Amino acid sequence: MSEEDPARSLQSLSTELTAQVPRLLEAMRSVGTGLELHSTLDRICETAAELAHARYAAIGVVNEEGEGLSDFVTYGVPDPVAHEIGRRPDGHRGLLGALIHDPRPLRLADLTTDPRFAGFPPGHPLMRTFLGVPIRVQGEIFGNLYLAEKDGGGEFSDYDLHLVRVLATEAGIAIGNARLYEAARQRERWIDGSVAVTTALLSGSDADEALTVVAEQARRLAGAAAGIVLLPAEGGGLEIVAVSADDPTDSLGLIIPAQSPVVGMLLSGEAVFVDDSATDTRLITRLADPFGPNMLLPLRSGGRVLGALAMPRARGDRPFTETERTLATQFASQAALALMMADAQRDRERLAVYEDRDRIARDLHDLVIQRLFATGMMLESAQRRSDVPEVQTGVGRAVDELDVTIQEIRTAIFALQQEPAEAPSGLRTRVLREINMAAVPLGFKPSHRFVGAVDSLVGELTAKNLIAALREALSNAFRHAGAARIEVVVDATATQDDGRDAVRLSVADDGVGMPEGGRRSGLRNLARRAESLGGASWFERGIGEGGGGTTVVWQAPL
């Protein structure tokens, strides 16, 4: 049966059918309302069921390969029944599969007697009378419109077939418009997401926070269950460094081993598209088990692979379309370019800091220490000339204080000249290094105390985040607190509220305290780091008079 346009179909109808034209026109008007694709499909199903007096209606959207269904929209099936049925048909077999490969109108008095019928899944409502009509968009098959169970128990008539065919033609036009609108909106969203990522990476914000923005944007734009950023690990493989998901705690810091086939493909710049993460043999970690369709894309720019971006959907979700794959690949390339630009910007800033530190170290050594040394010699000479014991004692104490000050300045100079790579790996040593570094801008050295075996109990991932939290807290104390005293405590014998052993960092000062309505971005960064590890961060009263100042507390499980 050949496809006809609406005008020719209407001209061929009988007088009885022509009498229903007003109802048909109203149905066509309803179908053409709105531009959102999925709501348009819902409207078509409902309108077709009402027009042909059918209990059930559905639209099976043919996938881009033309081999199955990428979406299945229903009408008349209650949500509890749909949930009991479970996974929707994929169109690879049965009557729905036959209509994909032979898209012609089909009317059956009892679909269960058709040789192509493959049976109903458990919980599926009983259906016998059936009417199927193809939907074409700009001459190409978009899918099929299915109707089942004619009201009153009768069969679908020729009149019903003609009406539904005319409606399918109008539906094709409405779907074409909705697809164009959806494609434009989709591209606009991905472009906005790329702009957000570029802005975050180049804004000079914390690198971990910027990578989290990449993960969050990728998840949102792809409609995925998670957005995951992976960077090359020191010992090979890829390490998960940023996750946007409902529960990212378990996966953050996980290393995908180098022997995974996917790792080799990604590091060579090849994109990997997976239909079912739980069954694909290329994914060898249990991290993939809860997911279905997945896109794993290299973060590649200028021939250099910086890492990878994964966007898995939940099991049972629809696969990614070719358009989504293209847009996601472009997004990954833009994110990689922004990462390279951000790295270059941080290198320039780091170089400027090193140059400034060298200048400060030279000035401290060539000017300040020499003047202090000369002042000490002058005081010693004055001490020898004085006959008053009190003066000799006082001058002697002043000379001793100058000697201590000179030693502290030399320690600060050593810290300024030390490269980050030279720092030993022990947590205790790294904490001391941060304290010595902070002493230069603060003008005094914070006191410190360690409780427990911090070097052996605290793992590398937790230690890395604790150092970042310490650096943030000391920076806030210098920039905002106006403190004269700071106490740093690292306690590896702490316990969380849930009973787990933990390491707790406390940075207390006697400064101005936390201002009302002040910025909290630094504290949010601390909290985000702690929560990603299963811990927490908060602030308390400080160590100033009457509880003045602020105590920042950061803890994570061991």
N, C-alpha and C positions, 0 to 999 in steps of 0.2 A: 504494500500500500504506500503510495508516494506521499511525500509531505506537501501540503498545500498552504497558500497564504490565507489569512483570515477572510478576506473579501470573497475569494473563490469558494471557500468552505461554506460561508453563509449563503451564497447564491444557490448552492446545491441542496440546501436543507428543505425539508417539507414544510407545509403550512403549520403543522403542529409544533415543529421545532422552532420555526421562525417566531412563534408566539413567545418563546422563552428568550428572545434576543435582549430585551431590557435587562433581564437577570444576568445574562452573559456579559453585557456591556458593563454593568455594575461590578461584576467579578473582575473584568479586565481592568477597570479603573482602580479597584482595590489592589490588584497585583502590582500595578505600576507606581504605587505610592511608596516613597522612601528610597534611599540609596544604600543602606547598610545591607551587605550581602546575606548574612545569615538570617536577619529578620525578614528579608525578601523571600527567602526559601520557606521560612515558617508560614508566611502569608500565602504563598502559592499552595502549600499543602492544605491549609485550612480552607481556602477558597475552592479548591478542586473538590474536596470532600463535601462541602456544602452544595456545590453546583451539581454533582453527580449523586448526591444522597448516599455517600459512602461512610462507613463507620471509621475506617482507617485510611490514612494517606501517608505517602513517604516520597522523598526525592533522594535517589542515589546519585551522587556526584562522581563522575568517572575521573580517575586519576590521570596525570599527564601522560603516562605511558599507554593509556587505553586498555590496561589489563585488569583493572579492578576498581574499587571504590575508594575515594579519598575522604568522603564524608557521607553521612546518612542522616537525613533530617526526617523526623516522624511527626505525625499528628494522630491523636486518638488513643495512643498508648500511654496509660498513666505512668507517672514517674516510678512508683514502686515496682510495677511490672517490668519497665525498662531496666531498672536496677537488677532485678532477678534474672532477666535474660542475659545481662552482662555485655560482653563485647559485641559491637554491632557488626553486621555482615560486611565482608571485604570484597564480595563480588567475584571471587575466583572460581566459584562453582555454583551449581543449582540454577534455579530459574532466573535469578538476578544476574548471574554471570552470563547466561545465554543471551539475555537482553542487551548486555554490553557489546557482545560480539555480533549480534543481529538486531540492531536498533530499529525495530518496526513496531507499530501498534499491535497489541496483543490483548485479546479478550477471552477469558476462560470461565466456564460455568463451575468448574471445580479444579482448582490449581493442584490439588493433591494427587489428581489422576494423570497429570502431565508427566511424560517420561523424564523431563528435565528437572522435575521437583526433587530436592535433596533432603526434605524433611525440615521440621521446625526445631529450633533449640529448646532446651527445657525452660518452662515458664512462658513460652510464646503463646499468645492467644490464638485460638483456632480460626483459620481463614479459609474460605473456599472460593467464592466468586472473586474474580480478579480482572483488573484493567490496567494495562501498562502502555504508556505513550512516551516516545523519546522527546527530549528538549534539546533544541539546537540553538546555538549562539553564534551568529555570523557564519552560518553554514557548517559549523563544527559541532559534533555531539558534546553537549555539556553533561548530560545525565539522562535519567529516566524518571518519569512521574508514575508512581504506582498507587492504585486504589484497590481496596479490598472490602468485602462484606457489604453488599448493597443493602440498604435499609429495607425491611419487610421480607427479607429472605429471597428476593428474586435475583435475576441475573442483570448485569449491566447491559443496556440496550445500545442499538446503533445511535440513538439520540445522545446517550451519554458519551459514546466514543467521539462523535462529532464535536460536542461541546468541549470535552477535555482537550481535543486536538487544537481547537481554536485557542483555548486558554493556554496550552503549552506554547503556542506560537507567541502569544503576548508575553508569557513568562520568559521566553528566550530573550526578548527585547529588554525586559526589566532586569534580567540577570546580567545581560551584557553591560547595561548602564551601571549596575551595582559593582560589577567586577572592575570596570574602569575607575570608578570612584574609589573602591577599596585599594586598588593598585597604587593610585596617586597618594592616598592617605598613608599606605604602608611605606612608600618611599619617603614621604615627608617625615614619618616617625623615625626611620633609620637615619635620615640626615640629621634630624634634631639630636638623636642619640650620639652620633659621631661628634657633633659640635660640643655636647655636654662633656664627652670624654676628653676631647682636646683641651677644653677650658680647664677641666680638673687637673689634667696632667701638667699643663703649663702655668698653673696658678701659683706654683711654688709650695703647694700644700704637701703634707706628709705623703711619701711614696706609697705606703701601704694603703692609705685612704684613697689615693688616686686609682690604684689597682682595684679596690673595692668598687669604685664608681664604674670601672669597665665591666666588672662582673654583674653589677646591678643593672646596667643599661642593656647588656647582652641578654640577660634573663627576661627583662621586660619586653624588649623588642621582638624576641624570638618566641614569646609565649611559652617559655620553657619552665621546667620545674626547678632548674638551678642554672646559675651562671658561674663558671669556674675559670680562673686564670692560673696557668701553670708556667713556671720558669725553669730553665735548666738547673738541675741540682749539682752540687759540687762533686759528688761521687758518680755522676751519670744519672740518666733518667730525667723525669720532670717532677718538680715539686709543686703542690697546690699551695699557692700563696695568697689567694683571695677567693672567697666563696660568697655568693648570694643565694641563699636557700632558706627554707623554713627551719632547718636544723643543721647549720654548717660546722658545728663543733667537732664532729668525728672526723671530718675529711681535711680540715685545715692542717697543713704541714705534712700530709701524706705524700710519699714519693712513689710515682709510677716507675717501676724498674726499667732499666735500659733494654732488657730483653723483651719487653712488650712490643709486638709488631707495630702498634699504633705510635709508640714513641719514635721509632725509627722513621716512620712515614712523616710524622709532624716535623721532626727536626730536619728532614730533607726538604721541607717546604710543601708537602703534599697534604691536601685537605682530605679528611676521612668522614664519610657519611654512613651512618649506621641505622638500619631499620629497627632493630631490637637489641638494645644494649645487653640485656640479660642473656641472650643466646649467641651473640656474635663472638666467634672464637678469637678475634683480634684483641678483645678486651679481656685481660687476664686477671684483673683485680675484682674483689667483691664490691667495690664502690659502684660498679655498673649495674648490679643486680636490681635495684628498685626502678630502673629507668627503661624507657622504650626507645623511640627515635632519638637520634643524637647527631649533632654536628660538632666535629672536632677540627678546628681551623688553626693553621699556623699564624702566629703574629710575625709576619714577614714584611720587611721593607728594605729596598735597595739590595736585594740578594742576601740579606742577613736575617736569620730566624731568631727572634728574641725570646720566643716562648710559644704558648698555645692557648686557645680559648675554646672551652667546651660549653655546649648549650643543650643538655639532655631534657627531653620531655618525659612525663610520667608514662608508665606502662599503659598501653591501650589508647594513648593519644594518637591523633592523626600524624602521619609522616610529614616531613618538611617538603614543601613544594620547590620546584626549580627556581621560582622567583625568590622565595625565602632563602634558599641556598646562595643565590647570587648576591642578594642584599647583605647577608651575613658575612660573606667573603669580603665584600667591599668594606664593611664595617671593621672587620679584623685588620685589613690593610691600613685603614685610617688610624685605628688604635695603635698599630705597630709604629706607624710614622710619628704619631704623637709621643709614643714612648721614647723613640730615638731622639726627638727634639727635646723632650724633658730631660733625658740623660745628658745631652749636650749642655743644656742650660744648667743642670746641677753641677756638671764638671767645671763650667766657667765660674759658678758661684763658689765651688770648693777651692778652685785655684785662687780666687780672690781672697778667700778666707786664709789659705795657707800663706799667701804673700803678706797679708796683714799680720798673721801670727809671727812670721819671720821678722817683720819690721818691729813688732812689739818686743820680741825676744832680744833683738839687737839693741833696742833702746834701753831695755831693762839692764842688759849686761854692760853696755858701753857708757850709759849715763847714770842710771839710778844706783846700780851697785857701786860704781866708782865713787859717786858722791857720798853714798853711805859709808863706804870704806874710809874716805878722806875725813868725813865727819867723826868717825870713830877714832881715828888717829889724833885729831884735834882734841877730842875729849880726853884721851889717854894722856896727852901732853899736859892738858890743864889739870888732870888729876895728880900728876907728879909734882906740879908746882904748888898745889894747894897744901896748906898746913892744917886745914880744918877737917877733922875726921868725918863729920857728917857729909861734907861736900865730896870727899874722896869716895865714901860709900855710895852716895847717890849717883855720882858720875860713873862709878863702876857698874852699877845696875843698868844705867842707860847704855853703856858699851855692850853689856851682855845682851840686852834687848836688840841692839843693832845687829849683833852677830846672828841672833835667831832670825831676825827679819831678812838678813842677807841669805841665809840658808833656805828660807821659805821662797824667796824670789828665785833662787837658783833652781829649786824644785819646780816652780812654775815655768821657768824657762825650758827645763827639760821636757815638761809635758807639752809645751807649745811646739817644740821641735820634733816631737815623737810622731811618727806616721801611724795611722790607725792599724795598718797591717802588722806593726811591731808589737801590738798589745798581746800579752799572753791570753790564752783561752779561758783561764779560770774566772769564774764569776766574781770572786772576791777582788781579783786584780782589776777586772773591768770596772767594777763599782768604784774602786779607789781612783782609777784613771779619770772617770767622769767627775768625781769630787774635786780632784786636782785641777781639771780643766775648768770647772765652774768657779774655782777660787780666784781666777784672774779677773773676770768681769765683776764678781761679787765684791772683791776687795778683802775678803777673808775666806778662810778654809772651813767649810761645814764639818762638824764633828760626825763621826760614824761609829756604828756598832754592828757586829755580826753575831747572830744567834744560830747555833747548829752548824752542821757540815754543809755549808751552802754550795761548795764546789762539787761535792759528790752526790748530793740529793737533787739538785735542780737540773733538769734536762736542758739541752741546747735551745730548743724552741722557746721554752719558758724563759730561759736566761736572756735570750735575744730580746724578747718583748719586755722583760723587766728592765733591762738597760735602756731601752727606748722610753719606757715610762719614767725612769729616773731622770733621764735627760730632759724630758718634757716638764717634769715637776721642778727641777732646778732652774730651767729656763723661765718658767712662770714666776718662780720666787725672785729671780733677778729682775725681770721686766715689770712685774706688777706689785710685788709684795713690799718692797722697800725694807727688807729684813736686815737685822744686824746679827742674827743668830739663826743657824739652820742645823737640824739634827737629822741624820739619815740612819735608819735601822733596817737591816735585812734579816728577817727571821724565818729560818727554814724549819721551825718546829711549830708553825701555826696550824690551826684547824679551821676548816670552813664550816658554815652552818649545816651543810649536809653530812658532816662528819669526816670528810676526806682530808688527808694531810695536805698542807699547802705551804707555799712560801709567801711571806707578806713583806711588802716594801712600805715604809713610812717615811715621809719627808715632811718634817714639821718646821715651822718658822715663827718668828715673833713680829711679823709685818703687820700690814694694815687690815688683813683679813679679806674675806670674800665679799666684794661690793654687791649691793642689791642691784639686780638687773644687768650685771656685768656679763661679758662674753663667757661662754662655757665651752668653746670649741676644743680647747686643750683638754678639759675634763672629759668631754665626749670621746676624744681620741683614746684617752686612758681607759675609759669604760669599754670601748669597743675592743681594744686589745685584750683586756681581761676576759670579757664575755666570749670572745672567740676561742679561748682556752678553757672555758667552763668556770671562770672566776668572776670577780667583781671589783669595782673601784668606787670609792666615795671620799668625802672630805669631812674633817672634824675640826674642833677648836684647836688653836695653835698653842705654842709654848711661851707666848708673851704674858705680861702681867694681866691677871684676871682672865686668862684663856684667850688673850689676843693672838692674832695671826691665824694661820691655817695649817692643818695637818692633812696631807694628801695620802690616802691609803690605797694600795694596789696589791691584789693577791690573786694567785692562780694555783690550781691543784698540782701536786707533785707527780 
